[in-house]
């Protein structure tokens, strides 16, 4: 019997004429049975839910919105995150990375949005939406040029950035484990931390004991079991279900027509560049994990989906969208690489945005429970980065120094959150993101040590080796 042909990333390889299309299908393009598709997609939603609703929970009260209006913003954010995720996973024309890539509200914009709309109510939200629309359209135009930066992301850079993504996300899991709200009386209580630890143990035990599909959804099962355990403990809040409507639609321009102010637009343009940088790094990371390296065309499509989704979001009262790195950890852990699974998650997000009572069911998961699972998820991202660095030839040249400096700078916002407190507020958009600063340092040092400083006698072999590292083999059009 002939061996089943293996998928190859090299687009120049001619397919076996005797093999069926399904034999040549990459795991990223595979579809799963409906039940597996739904539960795996739901797992992605559970992992990202808190991250999607957190920015509107912060921005709403800061600009003077009522609790009901803030809840409306949360539903709109879920709805627009679903649209952006579908653009990213399914795509059309040259829009979408067509990878299992989840999009949601970017945290990078929270600080400038609060500064723009502080105490201005509906007018503040309208100005924020106007700035997001302009910045997103600018990003859409820049995407074909921005994607060419992929040649400056060899393994020494991508491994560093992937590691920083995981490490930067761990404090989010730690905050959730303590309760999520630093002003609450029970923040950091033994009850909260114990529940996080119990969930962590449950997830690890399920991963060890289960097999097949059940092992793949261990995170979702862990969240369900952790939530059930949390009910008698008293940290599960059912109030959201009681107050939620069955059906609700994010009415276009609910807070009024967008307003355009130059200062706000400049601030959000900076945020957009930060988001594009992080999304590029995330796509490279995900491409490594799913064994489909992200080339320039993939990144261009992904950035276009990011920016188009962000431009559409304000129409439905949503904020700027970008990649959710925590879901990369979920892909790495479960080994479920199908983009259609994530597309199913995008569909679930849209339904949650249209059905507030259903969204409130997901919100039943206490943050300490989510935090316990998050430690595994985000740690998996960091582990993937370390694995990439293992192939980065750290023993050659100054590669180890590049990693050391980039990781050190990238950890500053985590280890010393007030380090840049004296810098202008606009710069903090970049400096407070360890992923962005670490990425910039890694790129600059890689150029300085491995390109600009190359000795003339390095030889063609070294040049070819650098080219292959910096330019992954193109993948087939998907």
C-alpha positions in Angstrom: 0.0 0.0 0.0 1.4 3.4 -0.9 2.2 5.7 2.0 -0.1 8.6 2.6 1.7 11.7 1.2 2.7 14.3 3.8 1.9 17.9 3.5 4.8 20.1 2.5 5.1 23.9 3.2 7.1 24.3 0.0 4.7 25.8 -2.5 7.1 24.7 -5.4 6.6 21.1 -4.6 4.3 19.5 -7.2 1.4 17.6 -5.6 1.0 13.9 -6.2 -1.5 13.6 -9.0 -2.8 10.3 -7.5 -3.5 11.8 -4.1 -7.0 13.2 -3.3 -7.5 16.8 -2.3 -8.2 15.7 1.3 -4.8 13.9 1.4 -3.1 17.2 0.6 -5.1 19.4 3.0 -3.1 21.1 5.7 -4.4 20.7 9.2 -5.1 24.5 9.2 -7.6 23.9 6.4 -9.3 20.9 7.8 -12.9 20.9 9.1 -13.9 18.9 12.1 -17.3 17.2 12.9 -19.9 19.7 14.1 -19.8 18.9 17.8 -16.0 19.1 17.9 -16.1 22.3 15.9 -18.5 23.9 18.3 -16.8 22.8 21.6 -13.3 23.7 20.3 -14.6 27.1 19.2 -16.3 27.6 22.5 -13.0 26.9 24.2 -11.4 29.7 22.3 -14.3 32.0 23.3 -13.9 31.1 27.0 -10.2 31.8 26.8 -10.6 35.3 25.3 -13.9 36.4 26.8 -12.4 38.3 29.7 -9.9 40.1 27.5 -12.7 41.2 25.1 -15.0 42.7 27.7 -12.3 44.2 29.9 -11.5 47.3 27.8 -15.1 48.5 27.5 -15.5 47.8 31.3 -12.6 50.2 31.8 -13.4 52.8 29.1 -17.1 53.0 29.7 -17.1 54.3 33.3 -14.0 56.4 32.6 -15.8 58.5 30.0 -18.9 58.8 32.1 -21.2 56.1 30.7 -23.8 54.4 32.9 -23.6 50.7 33.9 -26.3 49.9 31.3 -24.4 51.8 28.5 -21.1 50.0 29.6 -22.9 46.7 29.3 -24.0 47.7 25.8 -20.3 48.4 24.9 -19.4 45.0 26.2 -21.9 43.3 23.9 -20.8 45.4 21.0 -17.2 44.4 21.6 -18.2 40.7 21.5 -20.1 41.2 18.3 -17.3 43.1 16.5 -14.7 40.7 17.8 -16.7 37.9 16.0 -16.8 39.9 12.8 -13.0 40.5 12.9 -12.3 36.9 13.7 -14.3 35.7 10.7 -12.5 38.2 8.5 -9.2 36.8 9.8 -9.9 33.1 9.6 -12.2 32.8 6.5 -11.2 36.0 4.7 -12.0 37.1 1.2 -9.9 38.4 -1.7 -6.5 39.3 -0.1 -8.0 40.0 3.4 -7.4 37.5 6.2 -4.4 35.5 7.3 -6.5 32.3 7.0 -4.9 31.0 10.2 -6.5 30.0 13.5 -6.2 33.6 14.5 -8.6 35.2 17.1 -9.2 38.9 17.0 -10.6 41.1 19.8 -10.5 44.5 21.4 -6.9 45.6 21.8 -5.6 46.6 25.3 -3.1 48.9 23.7 -5.8 51.5 23.1 -7.2 51.6 26.6 -5.0 54.3 28.1 -5.3 56.7 25.1 -9.0 56.1 24.8 -9.5 56.9 28.4 -7.5 60.1 28.0 -9.5 61.1 24.9 -12.9 60.5 26.3 -12.5 61.2 30.0 -15.7 62.6 31.5 -17.1 63.5 28.1 -19.8 60.8 27.9 -21.3 60.2 24.5 -19.2 62.9 22.9 -16.0 61.2 24.2 -17.1 57.9 22.7 -17.9 59.5 19.4 -14.4 61.1 19.3 -12.8 57.8 20.1 -14.8 56.1 17.3 -13.9 58.7 14.8 -10.2 58.4 15.6 -10.3 54.6 15.4 -12.0 54.8 11.9 -9.2 57.1 10.5 -6.4 55.1 12.1 -7.8 51.8 10.9 -8.2 53.0 7.3 -4.6 54.3 7.4 -3.5 51.0 8.6 -5.3 49.2 5.8 -3.5 51.3 3.3 -0.1 50.7 5.0 -0.6 46.9 5.3 1.1 45.9 2.0 4.2 47.9 3.0 4.2 47.0 6.7 4.1 43.2 5.9 7.5 43.5 4.1 9.1 43.7 7.6 8.7 39.9 7.8 12.3 39.7 6.3 13.5 41.2 9.5 12.0 38.5 11.7 14.5 35.5 11.7 14.2 32.9 14.4 16.3 34.9 16.8 13.7 37.7 16.6 10.5 35.6 16.4 11.6 33.4 19.2 12.3 36.4 21.4 9.0 38.0 20.6 7.0 34.7 21.1 8.7 34.3 24.5 7.8 37.9 25.4 4.2 37.4 24.4 3.8 34.5 26.8 5.7 36.1 29.6 3.8 39.4 29.1 0.5 37.6 29.3 1.3 35.8 32.6 0.6 38.8 34.8 -2.9 38.9 33.3 -3.4 35.4 34.5 -2.0 36.3 37.9 -4.3 39.3 38.1 -7.3 37.1 37.2 -6.2 34.5 39.8 -6.4 37.2 42.5 -9.8 38.3 41.4 -9.2 40.8 38.6 -10.2 44.0 40.5 -7.5 45.4 42.7 -9.9 47.6 44.5 -12.1 44.7 45.6 -12.0 43.6 49.3 -11.3 40.0 48.3 -8.6 40.8 45.8 -5.7 38.4 46.4 -7.6 36.5 49.0 -6.7 32.9 49.8 -10.1 31.8 48.4 -9.4 33.4 45.0 -5.8 32.1 44.7 -6.9 28.6 46.0 -9.6 28.4 43.3 -7.0 29.4 40.7 -4.7 26.7 41.9 -7.5 24.1 42.0 -8.4 25.0 38.3 -4.7 24.7 37.3 -4.5 21.2 38.9 -7.8 20.2 37.2 -6.6 21.3 33.8 -3.2 19.5 34.2 -4.9 16.4 35.5 -7.4 16.3 32.6 -4.5 16.8 30.1 -2.8 13.8 31.7 -5.7 11.5 32.1 -7.9 12.1 29.1 -7.2 11.0 25.5 -8.3 12.1 22.1 -10.8 14.9 21.7 -11.5 15.2 25.4 -7.8 15.9 26.0 -8.0 18.7 23.4 -10.8 20.4 25.2 -9.2 20.0 28.6 -9.2 23.8 29.1 -12.9 24.1 28.5 -13.7 21.1 30.8 -11.4 22.6 33.4 -13.3 25.9 33.2 -16.6 24.2 33.6 -15.5 22.0 36.5 -13.7 25.0 38.1 -16.9 27.1 37.8 -19.0 24.3 39.4 -16.5 24.0 42.3 -16.6 27.8 42.7 -20.4 27.9 43.2 -20.4 26.6 46.8 -17.3 28.7 47.5 -19.4 31.8 46.7 -17.3 33.5 44.0 -19.7 32.8 41.1 -21.9 35.8 40.3 -25.3 35.0 38.8 -26.5 38.6 38.8 -25.5 39.1 35.1 -27.9 36.5 34.0 -30.8 38.0 36.0 -30.3 41.4 34.4 -29.5 40.4 30.9 -31.9 40.7 27.9 -32.6 37.7 25.7 -32.0 39.6 22.5 -30.0 42.7 21.8 -28.4 44.3 18.7 -25.6 46.8 18.8 -27.5 49.6 17.1 -25.1 51.4 14.6 -23.7 54.6 16.0 -25.7 54.2 19.2 -23.7 57.0 20.8 -24.0 59.4 17.9 -22.1 60.0 14.7 -18.3 59.7 15.0 -16.4 63.0 15.6 -12.9 63.7 14.2 -10.3 65.5 16.3 -6.6 65.7 15.2 -5.1 65.0 18.6 -7.3 61.9 19.1 -6.5 60.7 15.6 -2.8 61.0 16.1 -3.0 59.0 19.4 -5.0 56.2 17.8 -2.6 56.1 14.8 0.2 55.3 17.2 -1.9 52.6 18.8 -2.6 51.2 15.3 1.1 50.9 14.5 1.6 49.2 17.9 -1.2 46.7 17.1 0.2 46.0 13.6 3.6 45.3 15.1 2.1 42.9 17.7 -0.1 41.2 15.1 2.9 40.7 12.8 4.7 39.0 15.7 1.6 37.0 16.6 1.2 35.7 13.1 4.8 34.7 12.9 4.4 32.9 16.2 1.2 31.1 15.1 2.7 30.2 11.8 5.5 28.4 13.6 3.1 26.6 15.9 0.7 25.3 13.2 3.6 24.5 10.8 2.5 27.0 8.1 5.1 29.8 8.2 3.6 33.2 7.7 5.0 34.8 4.6 4.5 38.4 3.4 1.2 37.7 1.7 -0.2 36.0 4.8 0.9 38.9 7.0 -0.5 41.4 4.6 -3.9 39.6 4.6 -3.8 39.4 8.4 -3.0 43.1 8.8 -5.8 44.0 6.3 -8.2 41.9 8.3 -7.1 43.6 11.6 -7.5 47.0 10.2 -10.7 46.4 8.2 -12.2 44.8 11.3 -11.1 47.8 13.4 -12.6 50.2 10.8 -16.0 48.4 10.9 -16.1 48.1 14.7 -17.0 51.7 15.5 -20.1 51.3 13.2 -21.4 48.8 15.8 -19.9 50.7 18.8 -16.8 48.5 19.1 -13.2 49.4 19.6 -9.9 48.7 17.7 -9.3 45.0 17.1 -6.1 43.0 17.0 -4.7 39.6 17.6 -5.3 37.8 20.9 -2.1 36.1 21.9 -3.7 34.0 24.6 -5.5 32.0 21.9 -2.1 31.2 20.3 -1.3 29.4 23.6 -4.6 27.4 23.3 -3.6 26.3 19.8 -0.2 25.3 21.0 -1.6 23.3 23.9 -4.5 21.5 22.2 -2.8 20.9 18.8 -6.1 21.8 17.1 -4.9 23.8 14.2 -8.1 24.2 12.1 -8.9 27.8 11.3 -12.5 26.7 10.9 -12.6 25.9 14.6 -11.6 29.5 15.4 -14.2 30.7 12.8 -16.8 28.8 14.8 -15.6 30.7 17.8 -16.1 33.9 15.8 -19.7 32.9 15.1 -20.2 32.2 18.8 -18.9 35.7 19.6 -21.4 37.2 17.2 -24.3 35.3 18.8 -23.1 36.3 22.2 -23.1 39.9 21.1 -26.7 39.5 19.8 -27.9 37.5 22.9 -26.8 39.2 26.1 -28.2 36.4 28.3 -26.0 33.9 26.5 -23.0 36.1 26.9 -23.7 36.3 30.6 -23.5 32.5 30.9 -19.9 32.6 29.6 -19.4 35.5 32.1 -20.3 33.0 34.9 -16.7 31.7 34.9 -15.1 33.4 37.9 -11.8 35.3 37.1 -9.8 33.1 39.5 -10.9 30.0 37.6 -10.0 31.7 34.3 -6.6 32.7 35.9 -5.7 29.2 36.8 -6.3 28.0 33.2 -4.6 31.1 31.9 -1.3 30.1 33.6 -1.2 27.0 31.4 -2.3 28.8 28.3 0.1 31.7 28.5 3.0 29.5 29.7 2.5 27.4 26.5 3.1 30.5 24.4 6.4 31.2 26.3 7.4 27.6 25.9 6.8 27.8 22.1 9.1 30.9 22.0 11.8 29.0 23.8 11.5 26.1 21.4 11.9 28.6 18.5 15.0 30.1 20.1 16.5 26.6 20.3 16.7 26.8 16.5 18.1 30.3 16.4 21.8 29.3 16.6 22.4 31.3 19.8 26.0 30.0 19.9 26.8 31.9 16.8 27.8 35.5 16.6 25.9 37.9 19.0 22.5 36.1 18.8 22.6 35.3 22.5 23.3 39.0 23.2 20.3 40.0 21.0 18.0 37.8 22.9 19.3 38.9 26.3 18.9 42.6 25.5 15.5 42.3 23.8 14.0 40.1 26.6 15.5 42.4 29.3 14.0 45.5 27.7 10.7 43.7 27.0 10.4 42.7 30.7 10.7 46.3 32.0 6.9 47.0 31.8 6.2 43.8 33.6 8.9 43.9 36.3 8.7 47.7 36.9 5.3 49.0 35.7 6.2 52.6 36.7 9.6 52.6 35.0 8.5 55.0 32.2 6.2 57.2 34.4 8.1 60.4 33.5 7.8 60.0 29.7 5.2 61.7 27.5 1.8 60.0 27.6 1.9 59.3 23.8 5.1 57.4 24.1 3.7 55.2 26.8 1.4 53.5 24.2 4.6 51.9 22.9 6.8 51.8 26.0 4.2 50.1 28.2 4.0 47.2 25.8 6.9 44.8 26.5 6.0 42.9 23.3 6.5 46.1 21.1 9.6 47.3 22.8 11.2 43.9 22.9 10.3 43.4 19.2 11.9 46.7 18.2 15.1 46.0 20.2 15.4 42.5 18.7 14.9 43.8 15.1 17.4 46.7 15.5 20.1 44.5 17.1 19.6 41.8 14.6 20.2 44.3 11.8 23.2 45.8 13.6 24.9 42.5 14.4 23.8 40.2 11.6 23.4 42.5 8.6 25.0 45.9 8.9 28.0 44.6 10.7 28.6 41.6 8.5 32.3 41.0 7.6 33.2 40.9 3.9 34.7 37.4 4.3 31.6 35.9 5.7 31.0 34.2 2.4 28.0 33.4 0.2 27.0 30.4 2.4 26.5 32.7 5.4 24.6 35.1 3.3 22.3 32.3 2.0 21.9 31.0 5.6 20.8 34.4 6.8 18.4 34.8 3.8 16.7 31.4 4.5 16.3 32.3 8.2 14.9 35.7 7.5 12.7 34.6 4.6 10.7 31.4 5.4 9.7 29.3 2.4 6.5 30.6 0.9 3.3 28.6 1.5 0.7 27.7 -0.9 -2.1 30.2 -1.5 -4.9 29.4 0.9 
